[in-house]
Structure formats: C-alpha cells, structure tokens
Amino acid sequence: VKSDEQFLDNASKTKSKDNINSILKVKPKTTYGKLRQLLLILSTAMEIGDLPTTFEVLWALEASPVFKSAFEEVEAKQDAKDEKKDKKDKKKDKKDKKDDKKDKKDKVKEVV
C-alpha cells in the first residue's frame, strides 16, 4: 500500500496533461492503489478542464468493485433506515386510528 501511494504521489507532482499519462504509467498492486490512481486522475482532469477524461474516470469509478460494494452497503443501510421509519409510521397510524375511534365513541356518548 505504501509503495503504491509513494509511486502515485511522485507521478502526480506536476499539473498538466502529461501528469495524467505519468499517473497512468504507475501500476498499483492493491485495490486502494487503483482507487487512489483513479481519484488522482479525476482531480488532475478537473483542474485542467479535461471533461471527457473526467467523465471517463467517473464511469470507471462507478464500475469498480470497491465502489459497487460501498454503494450496496449504503443502499442496505438506507433500506434498513426506511424500514424502521415505515414501522414507526405504521405504529403511529394505528395509534391515531385508535384515538380517532375513541374520540368518536366519546362524541357519541356526549350526544346521547
């Protein structure tokens, strides 16, 4: 991991179109190194205003296994959160219905 980081840091010293090529020449050995490489390319492409490269890197990030697993994890947490909220809403609806029925009974008794 440290060697990947060191190679990528050295390759990213200059900010130019050649910088992207020098970053691409580095062959990271770890998943972290590959992800860092994509992020460095993205950062450089955005700084020099290279939109086609920026979009290509974004699509590559989206297709990477690291992104997919992280995205699935976030979705699972969101689904769990939504389920909890739905359960709370159902309980609240049931309680509101009980209160409404009770209020109706009380009004009927008052009228009679």
C-alpha positions as a Python dict, from the first residue, in 0.01 Angstrom:
ca = {
    (1, 'V'): (0, 0, 0),
    (2, 'K'): (276, 243, 91),
    (3, 'S'): (468, 172, -227),
    (4, 'D'): (155, 234, -437),
    (5, 'E'): (96, 558, -252),
    (6, 'Q'): (457, 667, -295),
    (7, 'F'): (466, 591, -668),
    (8, 'L'): (137, 772, -727),
    (9, 'D'): (246, 1074, -523),
    (10, 'N'): (566, 1102, -724),
    (11, 'A'): (376, 1070, -1053),
    (12, 'S'): (125, 1339, -957),
    (13, 'K'): (372, 1617, -878),
    (14, 'T'): (306, 1821, -1193),
    (15, 'K'): (-32, 1953, -1306),
    (16, 'S'): (-59, 1905, -1680),
    (17, 'K'): (-192, 1669, -1943),
    (18, 'D'): (139, 1478, -1917),
    (19, 'N'): (66, 1430, -1549),
    (20, 'I'): (-231, 1207, -1633),
    (21, 'N'): (-5, 994, -1852),
    (22, 'S'): (256, 967, -1577),
    (23, 'I'): (-12, 862, -1327),
    (24, 'L'): (-143, 604, -1575),
    (25, 'K'): (206, 455, -1612),
    (26, 'V'): (205, 355, -1246),
    (27, 'K'): (72, 1, -1199),
    (28, 'P'): (-77, -17, -848),
    (29, 'K'): (-71, -357, -678),
    (30, 'T'): (-357, -302, -435),
    (31, 'T'): (-723, -210, -467),
    (32, 'Y'): (-652, 101, -261),
    (33, 'G'): (-376, 197, -504),
    (34, 'K'): (-606, 156, -804),
    (35, 'L'): (-875, 365, -640),
    (36, 'R'): (-624, 634, -546),
    (37, 'Q'): (-493, 634, -903),
    (38, 'L'): (-843, 696, -1040),
    (39, 'L'): (-900, 975, -791),
    (40, 'L'): (-570, 1143, -879),
    (41, 'I'): (-655, 1126, -1248),
    (42, 'L'): (-1000, 1267, -1175),
    (43, 'S'): (-853, 1552, -972),
    (44, 'T'): (-599, 1638, -1241),
    (45, 'A'): (-854, 1618, -1522),
    (46, 'M'): (-1087, 1853, -1336),
    (47, 'E'): (-807, 2101, -1264),
    (48, 'I'): (-703, 2124, -1630),
    (49, 'G'): (-1065, 2122, -1752),
    (50, 'D'): (-1050, 1794, -1943),
    (51, 'L'): (-1419, 1698, -1935),
    (52, 'P'): (-1401, 1379, -2147),
    (53, 'T'): (-1134, 1235, -1917),
    (54, 'T'): (-1330, 1347, -1611),
    (55, 'F'): (-1639, 1159, -1727),
    (56, 'E'): (-1438, 852, -1824),
    (57, 'V'): (-1284, 837, -1478),
    (58, 'L'): (-1622, 883, -1311),
    (59, 'W'): (-1761, 592, -1513),
    (60, 'A'): (-1456, 383, -1427),
    (61, 'L'): (-1505, 461, -1058),
    (62, 'E'): (-1870, 365, -1083),
    (63, 'A'): (-1777, 32, -1244),
    (64, 'S'): (-1508, -53, -988),
    (65, 'P'): (-1580, -333, -739),
    (66, 'V'): (-1485, -109, -446),
    (67, 'F'): (-1747, 148, -545),
    (68, 'K'): (-2010, -119, -608),
    (69, 'S'): (-1962, -280, -267),
    (70, 'A'): (-1966, 59, -91),
    (71, 'F'): (-2276, 163, -286),
    (72, 'E'): (-2456, -161, -193),
    (73, 'E'): (-2361, -108, 171),
    (74, 'V'): (-2503, 244, 168),
    (75, 'E'): (-2822, 123, -2),
    (76, 'A'): (-2865, -154, 257),
    (77, 'K'): (-2830, 98, 540),
    (78, 'Q'): (-3078, 330, 370),
    (79, 'D'): (-3327, 44, 322),
    (80, 'A'): (-3294, -52, 689),
    (81, 'K'): (-3349, 310, 788),
    (82, 'D'): (-3657, 332, 562),
    (83, 'E'): (-3798, 10, 711),
    (84, 'K'): (-3762, 150, 1063),
    (85, 'K'): (-3935, 469, 955),
    (86, 'D'): (-4217, 270, 793),
    (87, 'K'): (-4265, 68, 1113),
    (88, 'K'): (-4280, 386, 1319),
    (89, 'D'): (-4531, 537, 1076),
    (90, 'K'): (-4749, 225, 1090),
    (91, 'K'): (-4745, 229, 1469),
    (92, 'K'): (-4832, 596, 1468),
    (93, 'D'): (-5116, 536, 1219),
    (94, 'K'): (-5256, 258, 1437),
    (95, 'K'): (-5237, 479, 1743),
    (96, 'D'): (-5406, 765, 1554),
    (97, 'K'): (-5685, 530, 1441),
    (98, 'K'): (-5738, 411, 1798),
    (99, 'D'): (-5750, 771, 1918),
    (100, 'D'): (-5998, 860, 1641),
    (101, 'K'): (-6223, 568, 1735),
    (102, 'K'): (-6204, 665, 2100),
    (103, 'D'): (-6289, 1026, 2015),
    (104, 'K'): (-6588, 912, 1806),
    (105, 'K'): (-6715, 695, 2091),
    (106, 'D'): (-6679, 984, 2333),
    (107, 'K'): (-6871, 1216, 2098),
    (108, 'V'): (-7148, 959, 2056),
    (109, 'K'): (-7177, 927, 2435),
    (110, 'E'): (-7192, 1305, 2472),
    (111, 'V'): (-7468, 1330, 2212),
    (112, 'V'): (-7674, 1053, 2374),
}
